[in-house]
């Protein structure tokens, strides 16, 4: 899967995170094409609490191990 993210809190304002078949992940600055739309999401991470609203999976609240401040809009794409 590819995650194309726009927002504050990541290394770059616009980035693409690619999950490989072997479980590893890579990050690239900007948008990596092609985009095969799967879903869109909004992620708000304040402290150790992360709220995610996804068009495919609905609402999720997660607790993370580290403190962050992120406001992200993302697109999930097939590779």
C-alpha angles and dihedrals in degrees: 000000000000124000115200108194134189121187152062124311103044126097090261132027089237120026142156121220115198122199111207126211091252091059098257123126132213131192126213129185114247129003120324111207148246100062117201102183117228103157145327127233145184118215124193114184117183118170108321095334121092123189118196128186111190128181091221104034102028124216124352132176116198135180116220131197097236135053115248140158112214136154109186138171112197145180123212113215136177113243 
